[in-house]
């Protein structure tokens, strides 16, 4: 679906046309008019970057506007408000294709790009033949893409580490993760609750909340390649019946078969399936077994600071 949304470069001519009437417009107005011109669906308009804080459409219109401002085709007489310049009008009259190559004829844009390139000179330049050309992505999208790639590599490393530890350590890892997610009460309570029971396929029991109003039964399988199938889940559901339990979490370092996932959707009990990729993602999200190596702060203008009395 993201592929159906034009890149910020492709949006440049539309952004110029939206401002061709000479009116002062906010970025939100520009985005709305550009979206109407493209006829974006509600699904396209709702698509957000991996951060979840901004839509792809708003981000790409914003960066198209930013580049046009840097090239002098648009101006910003006040914060967040844009209008077209004479250079912008001349560009529209010329009917030339407006993109980064076209903007490179203007010294202001060249200087801006040189500064941007210096700021990112430490980033990797290696690209595989199957990689999408990053030049079509906005800087925000490039950051998100790099962040996703780093987390994907980290998830692979985590699963490798999990396969190298002892069963007892894996048990403690599950406990730590459940605690980090807000389950289990205290470390002491959780540790006592999750001792192996050797009872009907239940690997452990942990409190659902700090008051212990309900319990969650755990099953953990540290597999490399074996897919967890429906029989395993049925056996776990049967073990829950033996304990008159209603909720369970089945964690594996491998994956679940389609039949297994369909089975949990059909039964009354609430059984959550967490496969290897989901386990690694939860560990990263809740800082279990990982630590922050580098932190990049993406800053924006503090409007309150510039309020005039």
Phi and psi restraints in degrees (value plus and minus 20) as a CYANA .aco file:
   2 UNK   PHI     -80.5   -40.5
   2 UNK   PSI     -53.7   -13.7
   3 UNK   PHI     -84.0   -44.0
   3 UNK   PSI     -38.2     1.8
   4 UNK   PHI    -103.9   -63.9
   4 UNK   PSI     -26.7    13.3
   5 UNK   PHI    -115.2   -75.2
   5 UNK   PSI     104.7   144.7
   6 UNK   PHI     -77.8   -37.8
   6 UNK   PSI     130.5   170.5
   7 UNK   PHI     -88.8   -48.8
   7 UNK   PSI     147.5   187.5
   8 UNK   PHI     -82.1   -42.1
   8 UNK   PSI     -52.2   -12.2
   9 UNK   PHI     -85.4   -45.4
   9 UNK   PSI     -63.6   -23.6
  10 UNK   PHI     -86.8   -46.8
  10 UNK   PSI     -44.1    -4.1
  11 UNK   PHI    -101.9   -61.9
  11 UNK   PSI     -32.2     7.8
  12 UNK   PHI     -75.8   -35.8
  12 UNK   PSI     -68.4   -28.4
  13 UNK   PHI     -82.1   -42.1
  13 UNK   PSI     -57.3   -17.3
  14 UNK   PHI     -87.4   -47.4
  14 UNK   PSI     -61.0   -21.0
  15 UNK   PHI     -82.0   -42.0
  15 UNK   PSI     -61.6   -21.6
  16 UNK   PHI     -80.9   -40.9
  16 UNK   PSI     -65.0   -25.0
  17 UNK   PHI     -84.9   -44.9
  17 UNK   PSI     -55.4   -15.4
  18 UNK   PHI     -81.3   -41.3
  18 UNK   PSI     -52.4   -12.4
  19 UNK   PHI    -117.9   -77.9
  19 UNK   PSI     -16.2    23.8
  20 UNK   PHI     -83.9   -43.9
  20 UNK   PSI     -40.1    -0.1
  21 UNK   PHI     -96.7   -56.7
  21 UNK   PSI     -22.8    17.2
  22 UNK   PHI      61.6   101.6
  22 UNK   PSI     -18.0    22.0
  23 UNK   PHI     -99.4   -59.4
  23 UNK   PSI     131.1   171.1
  24 UNK   PHI     -99.6   -59.6
  24 UNK   PSI     108.7   148.7
  25 UNK   PHI    -157.3  -117.3
  25 UNK   PSI     126.1   166.1
  26 UNK   PHI    -100.8   -60.8
  26 UNK   PSI     144.4   184.4
  27 UNK   PHI     -81.3   -41.3
  27 UNK   PSI     -55.4   -15.4
  28 UNK   PHI     -84.6   -44.6
  28 UNK   PSI     -61.7   -21.7
  29 UNK   PHI     -84.1   -44.1
  29 UNK   PSI     -62.3   -22.3
  30 UNK   PHI     -81.6   -41.6
  30 UNK   PSI     -63.1   -23.1
  31 UNK   PHI     -82.4   -42.4
  31 UNK   PSI     -63.2   -23.2
  32 UNK   PHI     -84.1   -44.1
  32 UNK   PSI     -64.0   -24.0
  33 UNK   PHI     -90.7   -50.7
  33 UNK   PSI     -57.2   -17.2
  34 UNK   PHI     -86.6   -46.6
  34 UNK   PSI     -59.5   -19.5
  35 UNK   PHI     -82.9   -42.9
  35 UNK   PSI     -60.3   -20.3
  36 UNK   PHI     -85.4   -45.4
  36 UNK   PSI     -58.9   -18.9
  37 UNK   PHI     -83.7   -43.7
  37 UNK   PSI     -57.9   -17.9
  38 UNK   PHI    -101.2   -61.2
  38 UNK   PSI     -41.0    -1.0
  39 UNK   PHI      50.9    90.9
  39 UNK   PSI      18.3    58.3
  40 UNK   PHI     -81.3   -41.3
  40 UNK   PSI     123.2   163.2
  41 UNK   PHI    -100.3   -60.3
  41 UNK   PSI     147.5   187.5
  42 UNK   PHI     -80.8   -40.8
  42 UNK   PSI     -55.1   -15.1
  43 UNK   PHI     -85.6   -45.6
  43 UNK   PSI     -62.1   -22.1
  44 UNK   PHI     -85.8   -45.8
  44 UNK   PSI     -61.1   -21.1
  45 UNK   PHI     -87.2   -47.2
  45 UNK   PSI     -44.6    -4.6
  46 UNK   PHI    -108.6   -68.6
  46 UNK   PSI     -31.7     8.3
  47 UNK   PHI     -85.4   -45.4
  47 UNK   PSI     107.3   147.3
  48 UNK   PHI    -133.9   -93.9
  48 UNK   PSI     137.1   177.1
  49 UNK   PHI     -82.7   -42.7
  49 UNK   PSI     142.9   182.9
  50 UNK   PHI     -73.9   -33.9
  50 UNK   PSI     -47.6    -7.6
  51 UNK   PHI     -88.7   -48.7
  51 UNK   PSI     -42.3    -2.3
  52 UNK   PHI      57.6    97.6
  52 UNK   PSI     -17.2    22.8
  53 UNK   PHI    -118.9   -78.9
  53 UNK   PSI     -28.1    11.9
  54 UNK   PHI    -173.4  -133.4
  54 UNK   PSI     126.1   166.1
  55 UNK   PHI    -102.6   -62.6
  55 UNK   PSI     136.9   176.9
  56 UNK   PHI     -81.9   -41.9
  56 UNK   PSI     -61.6   -21.6
  57 UNK   PHI     -82.1   -42.1
  57 UNK   PSI     -68.5   -28.5
  58 UNK   PHI     -83.8   -43.8
  58 UNK   PSI     -60.3   -20.3
  59 UNK   PHI     -84.0   -44.0
  59 UNK   PSI     -65.8   -25.8
  60 UNK   PHI     -92.3   -52.3
  60 UNK   PSI     -57.3   -17.3
  61 UNK   PHI     -84.1   -44.1
  61 UNK   PSI     -60.1   -20.1
  62 UNK   PHI     -82.3   -42.3
  62 UNK   PSI     -61.7   -21.7
  63 UNK   PHI     -95.6   -55.6
  63 UNK   PSI     -51.2   -11.2
  64 UNK   PHI     -81.3   -41.3
  64 UNK   PSI     -64.9   -24.9
  65 UNK   PHI     -80.6   -40.6
  65 UNK   PSI     -64.7   -24.7
  66 UNK   PHI     -79.3   -39.3
  66 UNK   PSI     -66.0   -26.0
  67 UNK   PHI     -87.2   -47.2
  67 UNK   PSI     -57.6   -17.6
  68 UNK   PHI     -86.7   -46.7
  68 UNK   PSI     -54.5   -14.5
  69 UNK   PHI     -86.5   -46.5
  69 UNK   PSI     -65.8   -25.8
  70 UNK   PHI     -82.6   -42.6
  70 UNK   PSI     -48.9    -8.9
  71 UNK   PHI    -107.9   -67.9
  71 UNK   PSI     -24.0    16.0
  72 UNK   PHI      63.8   103.8
  72 UNK   PSI      -8.4    31.6
  73 UNK   PHI    -103.6   -63.6
  73 UNK   PSI     -43.6    -3.6
  74 UNK   PHI    -147.3  -107.3
  74 UNK   PSI     141.5   181.5
  75 UNK   PHI    -154.6  -114.6
  75 UNK   PSI     139.0   179.0
  76 UNK   PHI    -142.4  -102.4
  76 UNK   PSI      71.7   111.7
  77 UNK   PHI     -84.4   -44.4
  77 UNK   PSI     -44.5    -4.5
  78 UNK   PHI    -168.9  -128.9
  78 UNK   PSI     146.0   186.0
  79 UNK   PHI     -78.7   -38.7
  79 UNK   PSI     106.2   146.2
  80 UNK   PHI      59.0    99.0
  80 UNK   PSI     -20.3    19.7
  81 UNK   PHI    -135.4   -95.4
  81 UNK   PSI     112.8   152.8
  82 UNK   PHI    -144.0  -104.0
  82 UNK   PSI     136.4   176.4
  83 UNK   PHI    -170.8  -130.8
  83 UNK   PSI     140.3   180.3
  84 UNK   PHI    -103.8   -63.8
  84 UNK   PSI     129.6   169.6
  85 UNK   PHI    -123.7   -83.7
  85 UNK   PSI     154.4   194.4
  86 UNK   PHI     -83.4   -43.4
  86 UNK   PSI     -54.3   -14.3
  87 UNK   PHI     -84.2   -44.2
  87 UNK   PSI     -56.9   -16.9
  88 UNK   PHI     -87.0   -47.0
  88 UNK   PSI     -61.7   -21.7
  89 UNK   PHI     -84.7   -44.7
  89 UNK   PSI     -60.8   -20.8
  90 UNK   PHI     -82.8   -42.8
  90 UNK   PSI     -56.1   -16.1
  91 UNK   PHI     -84.4   -44.4
  91 UNK   PSI     -63.5   -23.5
  92 UNK   PHI     -83.3   -43.3
  92 UNK   PSI     -59.8   -19.8
  93 UNK   PHI     -87.7   -47.7
  93 UNK   PSI     -48.0    -8.0
  94 UNK   PHI     -95.4   -55.4
  94 UNK   PSI     -38.4     1.6
  95 UNK   PHI      38.5    78.5
  95 UNK   PSI       4.0    44.0
  96 UNK   PHI    -102.0   -62.0
  96 UNK   PSI     136.7   176.7
  97 UNK   PHI     -91.9   -51.9
  97 UNK   PSI     101.9   141.9
  98 UNK   PHI    -116.1   -76.1
  98 UNK   PSI      95.6   135.6
  99 UNK   PHI    -173.9  -133.9
  99 UNK   PSI    -191.4  -151.4
 100 UNK   PHI     -82.0   -42.0
 100 UNK   PSI     -56.0   -16.0
 101 UNK   PHI     -83.2   -43.2
 101 UNK   PSI     -62.4   -22.4
 102 UNK   PHI     -84.1   -44.1
 102 UNK   PSI     -63.1   -23.1
 103 UNK   PHI     -86.4   -46.4
 103 UNK   PSI     -41.2    -1.2
 104 UNK   PHI     -88.9   -48.9
 104 UNK   PSI     -28.0    12.0
 105 UNK   PHI     -96.8   -56.8
 105 UNK   PSI     -31.7     8.3
 106 UNK   PHI    -121.1   -81.1
 106 UNK   PSI     108.5   148.5
 107 UNK   PHI     -78.4   -38.4
 107 UNK   PSI     -57.8   -17.8
 108 UNK   PHI     -81.0   -41.0
 108 UNK   PSI     -59.6   -19.6
 109 UNK   PHI     -91.2   -51.2
 109 UNK   PSI     -61.2   -21.2
 110 UNK   PHI     -79.7   -39.7
 110 UNK   PSI     -64.2   -24.2
 111 UNK   PHI     -82.9   -42.9
 111 UNK   PSI     -60.6   -20.6
 112 UNK   PHI     -82.4   -42.4
 112 UNK   PSI     -65.2   -25.2
 113 UNK   PHI     -86.7   -46.7
 113 UNK   PSI     -56.6   -16.6
 114 UNK   PHI     -83.3   -43.3
 114 UNK   PSI     -61.1   -21.1
 115 UNK   PHI     -85.6   -45.6
 115 UNK   PSI     -60.0   -20.0
 116 UNK   PHI     -85.4   -45.4
 116 UNK   PSI     -60.2   -20.2
 117 UNK   PHI     -86.8   -46.8
 117 UNK   PSI     -56.6   -16.6
 118 UNK   PHI     -83.9   -43.9
 118 UNK   PSI     -57.9   -17.9
 119 UNK   PHI     -89.5   -49.5
 119 UNK   PSI     -43.6    -3.6
 120 UNK   PHI    -134.6   -94.6
 120 UNK   PSI       1.0    41.0
 121 UNK   PHI     -87.1   -47.1
 121 UNK   PSI     -38.6     1.4
 122 UNK   PHI    -105.6   -65.6
 122 UNK   PSI     -27.3    12.7
 123 UNK   PHI     -94.2   -54.2
 123 UNK   PSI     134.6   174.6
 124 UNK   PHI     -88.8   -48.8
 124 UNK   PSI     120.5   160.5
 125 UNK   PHI    -123.8   -83.8
 125 UNK   PSI     -23.1    16.9
 126 UNK   PHI     -93.0   -53.0
 126 UNK   PSI     113.3   153.3
 127 UNK   PHI    -158.4  -118.4
 127 UNK   PSI     116.6   156.6
 128 UNK   PHI    -102.3   -62.3
 128 UNK   PSI     143.1   183.1
 129 UNK   PHI     -86.6   -46.6
 129 UNK   PSI     -37.8     2.2
 130 UNK   PHI    -115.4   -75.4
 130 UNK   PSI     -22.7    17.3
 131 UNK   PHI     -99.5   -59.5
 131 UNK   PSI     117.1   157.1
 132 UNK   PHI     -86.5   -46.5
 132 UNK   PSI     118.5   158.5
 133 UNK   PHI     -80.3   -40.3
 133 UNK   PSI      96.3   136.3
 134 UNK   PHI     -87.3   -47.3
 134 UNK   PSI     -35.3     4.7
 135 UNK   PHI     -85.6   -45.6
 135 UNK   PSI     -38.5     1.5
 136 UNK   PHI    -106.7   -66.7
 136 UNK   PSI     -25.2    14.8
 137 UNK   PHI    -117.9   -77.9
 137 UNK   PSI     129.2   169.2
 138 UNK   PHI     -93.8   -53.8
 138 UNK   PSI     140.2   180.2
 139 UNK   PHI     -73.9   -33.9
 139 UNK   PSI     -59.1   -19.1
 140 UNK   PHI     -82.5   -42.5
 140 UNK   PSI     -61.2   -21.2
 141 UNK   PHI     -89.7   -49.7
 141 UNK   PSI     -54.5   -14.5
 142 UNK   PHI     -85.1   -45.1
 142 UNK   PSI     -59.7   -19.7
 143 UNK   PHI     -83.5   -43.5
 143 UNK   PSI     -65.6   -25.6
 144 UNK   PHI     -81.9   -41.9
 144 UNK   PSI     -60.4   -20.4
 145 UNK   PHI     -84.4   -44.4
 145 UNK   PSI     -64.4   -24.4
 146 UNK   PHI     -84.4   -44.4
 146 UNK   PSI     -59.8   -19.8
 147 UNK   PHI     -81.8   -41.8
 147 UNK   PSI     -64.0   -24.0
 148 UNK   PHI     -84.3   -44.3
 148 UNK   PSI     -60.4   -20.4
 149 UNK   PHI     -85.3   -45.3
 149 UNK   PSI     -61.5   -21.5
 150 UNK   PHI     -84.1   -44.1
 150 UNK   PSI     -61.7   -21.7
 151 UNK   PHI     -87.8   -47.8
 151 UNK   PSI     -55.0   -15.0
 152 UNK   PHI     -84.1   -44.1
 152 UNK   PSI     -63.4   -23.4
 153 UNK   PHI     -85.6   -45.6
 153 UNK   PSI     -59.3   -19.3
 154 UNK   PHI     -84.0   -44.0
 154 UNK   PSI     -59.1   -19.1
 155 UNK   PHI     -80.9   -40.9
 155 UNK   PSI     -61.4   -21.4
 156 UNK   PHI     -81.9   -41.9
 156 UNK   PSI     -61.9   -21.9
 157 UNK   PHI     -84.4   -44.4
 157 UNK   PSI     -61.2   -21.2
 158 UNK   PHI     -80.6   -40.6
 158 UNK   PSI     -66.7   -26.7
 159 UNK   PHI     -83.2   -43.2
 159 UNK   PSI     -55.6   -15.6
 160 UNK   PHI     -83.8   -43.8
 160 UNK   PSI     -61.8   -21.8
 161 UNK   PHI     -84.8   -44.8
 161 UNK   PSI     -61.4   -21.4
 162 UNK   PHI     -82.4   -42.4
 162 UNK   PSI     -57.7   -17.7
 163 UNK   PHI     -91.2   -51.2
 163 UNK   PSI     -36.0     4.0
 164 UNK   PHI    -115.2   -75.2
 164 UNK   PSI     -29.3    10.7
 165 UNK   PHI    -112.9   -72.9
 165 UNK   PSI     151.3   191.3
 166 UNK   PHI     -97.9   -57.9
 166 UNK   PSI     141.1   181.1
 167 UNK   PHI     -77.0   -37.0
 167 UNK   PSI     -58.0   -18.0
 168 UNK   PHI     -85.2   -45.2
 168 UNK   PSI     -60.0   -20.0
 169 UNK   PHI     -85.3   -45.3
 169 UNK   PSI     -59.8   -19.8
 170 UNK   PHI     -81.3   -41.3
 170 UNK   PSI     -58.8   -18.8
 171 UNK   PHI     -80.4   -40.4
 171 UNK   PSI     -64.6   -24.6
 172 UNK   PHI     -86.7   -46.7
 172 UNK   PSI     -55.1   -15.1
 173 UNK   PHI     -80.2   -40.2
 173 UNK   PSI     -63.7   -23.7
 174 UNK   PHI     -82.7   -42.7
 174 UNK   PSI     -61.8   -21.8
 175 UNK   PHI     -80.7   -40.7
 175 UNK   PSI     -67.6   -27.6
 176 UNK   PHI     -81.0   -41.0
 176 UNK   PSI     -59.3   -19.3
 177 UNK   PHI     -86.8   -46.8
 177 UNK   PSI     -65.0   -25.0
 178 UNK   PHI     -81.5   -41.5
 178 UNK   PSI     -59.6   -19.6
 179 UNK   PHI     -84.1   -44.1
 179 UNK   PSI     -64.3   -24.3
 180 UNK   PHI     -82.9   -42.9
 180 UNK   PSI     -47.8    -7.8
 181 UNK   PHI    -106.0   -66.0
 181 UNK   PSI     -20.0    20.0
 182 UNK   PHI      80.4   120.4
 182 UNK   PSI     -12.1    27.9
 183 UNK   PHI    -122.9   -82.9
 183 UNK   PSI     143.2   183.2
 184 UNK   PHI      74.1   114.1
 184 UNK   PSI     -23.7    16.3
 185 UNK   PHI      50.8    90.8
 185 UNK   PSI    -136.2   -96.2
 186 UNK   PHI    -123.1   -83.1
 186 UNK   PSI     146.9   186.9
 187 UNK   PHI     -80.6   -40.6
 187 UNK   PSI     -60.7   -20.7
 188 UNK   PHI     -82.3   -42.3
 188 UNK   PSI     -68.3   -28.3
 189 UNK   PHI     -80.8   -40.8
 189 UNK   PSI     -65.3   -25.3
 190 UNK   PHI     -84.4   -44.4
 190 UNK   PSI     -61.7   -21.7
 191 UNK   PHI     -82.7   -42.7
 191 UNK   PSI     -59.5   -19.5
 192 UNK   PHI     -90.4   -50.4
 192 UNK   PSI     -56.6   -16.6
 193 UNK   PHI     -92.8   -52.8
 193 UNK   PSI     -43.9    -3.9
 194 UNK   PHI    -126.5   -86.5
 194 UNK   PSI      -1.4    38.6
 195 UNK   PHI     -83.9   -43.9
 195 UNK   PSI     121.0   161.0
 196 UNK   PHI     -77.7   -37.7
 196 UNK   PSI     111.4   151.4
 197 UNK   PHI    -119.2   -79.2
 197 UNK   PSI     -39.5     0.5
 198 UNK   PHI      29.6    69.6
 198 UNK   PSI      20.8    60.8
 199 UNK   PHI    -148.8  -108.8
 199 UNK   PSI      78.1   118.1
 200 UNK   PHI      41.6    81.6
 200 UNK   PSI      14.5    54.5
 201 UNK   PHI      62.9   102.9
 201 UNK   PSI      -8.6    31.4
 202 UNK   PHI    -118.3   -78.3
 202 UNK   PSI     100.3   140.3
 203 UNK   PHI    -106.3   -66.3
 203 UNK   PSI     -45.4    -5.4
 204 UNK   PHI    -193.4  -153.4
 204 UNK   PSI     145.5   185.5
 205 UNK   PHI    -152.1  -112.1
 205 UNK   PSI     116.6   156.6
 206 UNK   PHI    -158.7  -118.7
 206 UNK   PSI     127.3   167.3
 207 UNK   PHI     -85.9   -45.9
 207 UNK   PSI     122.8   162.8
 208 UNK   PHI     -97.3   -57.3
 208 UNK   PSI     -49.6    -9.6
 209 UNK   PHI    -162.8  -122.8
 209 UNK   PSI     152.0   192.0
 210 UNK   PHI     -85.5   -45.5
 210 UNK   PSI     -45.0    -5.0
 211 UNK   PHI    -105.9   -65.9
 211 UNK   PSI     -30.5     9.5
 212 UNK   PHI      50.3    90.3
 212 UNK   PSI      11.4    51.4
 213 UNK   PHI     -89.9   -49.9
 213 UNK   PSI     -43.3    -3.3
 214 UNK   PHI    -169.3  -129.3
 214 UNK   PSI     141.9   181.9
 215 UNK   PHI    -143.5  -103.5
 215 UNK   PSI     131.4   171.4
 216 UNK   PHI    -137.0   -97.0
 216 UNK   PSI     109.7   149.7
 217 UNK   PHI    -116.4   -76.4
 217 UNK   PSI     118.2   158.2
 218 UNK   PHI    -135.1   -95.1
 218 UNK   PSI     124.4   164.4
 219 UNK   PHI    -155.2  -115.2
 219 UNK   PSI     109.5   149.5
 220 UNK   PHI    -150.7  -110.7
 220 UNK   PSI     108.0   148.0
 221 UNK   PHI    -144.5  -104.5
 221 UNK   PSI      96.5   136.5
 222 UNK   PHI    -115.4   -75.4
 222 UNK   PSI      64.2   104.2
 223 UNK   PHI    -123.9   -83.9
 223 UNK   PSI     132.8   172.8
 224 UNK   PHI    -113.1   -73.1
 224 UNK   PSI     -73.0   -33.0
 225 UNK   PHI    -140.4  -100.4
 225 UNK   PSI     -44.9    -4.9
 226 UNK   PHI     -83.2   -43.2
 226 UNK   PSI     108.1   148.1
 227 UNK   PHI    -104.7   -64.7
 227 UNK   PSI     114.6   154.6
 228 UNK   PHI     -98.6   -58.6
 228 UNK   PSI     100.7   140.7
 229 UNK   PHI    -121.4   -81.4
 229 UNK   PSI    -198.9  -158.9
 230 UNK   PHI     -78.6   -38.6
 230 UNK   PSI     -60.5   -20.5
 231 UNK   PHI     -77.0   -37.0
 231 UNK   PSI     -58.5   -18.5
 232 UNK   PHI     -83.1   -43.1
 232 UNK   PSI     -61.4   -21.4
 233 UNK   PHI     -92.1   -52.1
 233 UNK   PSI     -57.0   -17.0
 234 UNK   PHI     -83.5   -43.5
 234 UNK   PSI     -60.0   -20.0
 235 UNK   PHI     -84.2   -44.2
 235 UNK   PSI     -59.1   -19.1
 236 UNK   PHI     -86.0   -46.0
 236 UNK   PSI     -62.1   -22.1
 237 UNK   PHI     -82.2   -42.2
 237 UNK   PSI     -58.3   -18.3
 238 UNK   PHI     -85.2   -45.2
 238 UNK   PSI     -58.2   -18.2
 239 UNK   PHI     -84.6   -44.6
 239 UNK   PSI     -55.8   -15.8
 240 UNK   PHI     -83.9   -43.9
 240 UNK   PSI     -58.1   -18.1
 241 UNK   PHI     -80.3   -40.3
 241 UNK   PSI     -60.8   -20.8
 242 UNK   PHI     -81.5   -41.5
 242 UNK   PSI     -51.2   -11.2
 243 UNK   PHI    -119.7   -79.7
 243 UNK   PSI     -12.0    28.0
 244 UNK   PHI      32.9    72.9
 244 UNK   PSI      18.9    58.9
 245 UNK   PHI    -118.0   -78.0
 245 UNK   PSI     130.3   170.3
 246 UNK   PHI    -130.0   -90.0
 246 UNK   PSI     -36.2     3.8
 247 UNK   PHI    -152.1  -112.1
 247 UNK   PSI     119.9   159.9
 248 UNK   PHI    -169.9  -129.9
 248 UNK   PSI     135.5   175.5
 249 UNK   PHI    -147.1  -107.1
 249 UNK   PSI     103.9   143.9
 250 UNK   PHI    -129.7   -89.7
 250 UNK   PSI      96.6   136.6
 251 UNK   PHI    -133.2   -93.2
 251 UNK   PSI     112.5   152.5
 252 UNK   PHI    -156.6  -116.6
 252 UNK   PSI     132.2   172.2
 253 UNK   PHI    -107.2   -67.2
 253 UNK   PSI     -24.1    15.9
 254 UNK   PHI    -123.4   -83.4
 254 UNK   PSI    -139.1   -99.1
 255 UNK   PHI    -167.8  -127.8
 255 UNK   PSI     150.9   190.9
 256 UNK   PHI    -131.4   -91.4
 256 UNK   PSI     124.5   164.5
 257 UNK   PHI     -94.0   -54.0
 257 UNK   PSI     143.5   183.5
 258 UNK   PHI     -80.6   -40.6
 258 UNK   PSI     -60.8   -20.8
 259 UNK   PHI     -81.8   -41.8
 259 UNK   PSI     -57.5   -17.5
 260 UNK   PHI     -84.3   -44.3
 260 UNK   PSI     -63.3   -23.3
 261 UNK   PHI     -89.4   -49.4
 261 UNK   PSI     -56.8   -16.8
 262 UNK   PHI     -86.3   -46.3
 262 UNK   PSI     -56.8   -16.8
 263 UNK   PHI     -81.7   -41.7
 263 UNK   PSI     -65.3   -25.3
 264 UNK   PHI     -87.8   -47.8
 264 UNK   PSI     -42.3    -2.3
 265 UNK   PHI     -99.6   -59.6
 265 UNK   PSI     -33.3     6.7
 266 UNK   PHI    -119.5   -79.5
 266 UNK   PSI     -39.2     0.8
 267 UNK   PHI    -113.4   -73.4
 267 UNK   PSI     141.0   181.0
 268 UNK   PHI     -94.5   -54.5
 268 UNK   PSI     -53.4   -13.4
 269 UNK   PHI     -84.9   -44.9
 269 UNK   PSI     133.3   173.3
 270 UNK   PHI    -118.0   -78.0
 270 UNK   PSI      82.0   122.0
 271 UNK   PHI    -135.8   -95.8
 271 UNK   PSI     102.5   142.5
 272 UNK   PHI    -118.8   -78.8
 272 UNK   PSI     109.7   149.7
 273 UNK   PHI    -123.0   -83.0
 273 UNK   PSI     106.1   146.1
 274 UNK   PHI    -142.1  -102.1
 274 UNK   PSI      91.5   131.5
 275 UNK   PHI    -109.3   -69.3
 275 UNK   PSI    -197.0  -157.0
 276 UNK   PHI     -79.4   -39.4
 276 UNK   PSI     -64.6   -24.6
 277 UNK   PHI     -86.3   -46.3
 277 UNK   PSI     -59.7   -19.7
 278 UNK   PHI     -88.2   -48.2
 278 UNK   PSI     -57.8   -17.8
 279 UNK   PHI     -80.5   -40.5
 279 UNK   PSI     -67.7   -27.7
 280 UNK   PHI     -83.4   -43.4
 280 UNK   PSI     -61.2   -21.2
 281 UNK   PHI     -83.7   -43.7
 281 UNK   PSI     -60.0   -20.0
 282 UNK   PHI     -86.8   -46.8
 282 UNK   PSI     -58.0   -18.0
 283 UNK   PHI     -83.6   -43.6
 283 UNK   PSI     -60.5   -20.5
 284 UNK   PHI     -87.0   -47.0
 284 UNK   PSI     -65.0   -25.0
 285 UNK   PHI     -82.5   -42.5
 285 UNK   PSI     -58.6   -18.6
 286 UNK   PHI    -124.3   -84.3
 286 UNK   PSI      -5.4    34.6
 287 UNK   PHI      36.4    76.4
 287 UNK   PSI      27.0    67.0
 288 UNK   PHI    -125.7   -85.7
 288 UNK   PSI      95.3   135.3
 289 UNK   PHI      57.9    97.9
 289 UNK   PSI     -11.9    28.1
 290 UNK   PHI    -153.9  -113.9
 290 UNK   PSI     139.0   179.0
 291 UNK   PHI    -160.0  -120.0
 291 UNK   PSI     139.0   179.0
 292 UNK   PHI     -97.3   -57.3
 292 UNK   PSI     100.9   140.9
 293 UNK   PHI    -112.5   -72.5
 293 UNK   PSI     -64.1   -24.1
 294 UNK   PHI    -158.4  -118.4
 294 UNK   PSI     129.8   169.8
 295 UNK   PHI    -154.5  -114.5
 295 UNK   PSI     102.9   142.9
 296 UNK   PHI    -131.7   -91.7
 296 UNK   PSI     100.9   140.9
 297 UNK   PHI    -113.6   -73.6
 297 UNK   PSI      98.1   138.1
 298 UNK   PHI    -112.7   -72.7
 298 UNK   PSI      91.6   131.6
 299 UNK   PHI    -124.1   -84.1
 299 UNK   PSI     137.8   177.8
 300 UNK   PHI    -156.9  -116.9
 300 UNK   PSI     146.8   186.8
 301 UNK   PHI     -81.4   -41.4
 301 UNK   PSI     116.3   156.3
 302 UNK   PHI    -110.7   -70.7
 302 UNK   PSI      79.2   119.2
 303 UNK   PHI     -81.5   -41.5
 303 UNK   PSI     -54.7   -14.7
 304 UNK   PHI     -82.2   -42.2
 304 UNK   PSI     -53.1   -13.1
 305 UNK   PHI     -84.8   -44.8
 305 UNK   PSI     -52.4   -12.4
 306 UNK   PHI    -115.9   -75.9
 306 UNK   PSI      -9.3    30.7
 307 UNK   PHI     -83.9   -43.9
 307 UNK   PSI     111.7   151.7
 308 UNK   PHI    -118.4   -78.4
 308 UNK   PSI     111.7   151.7
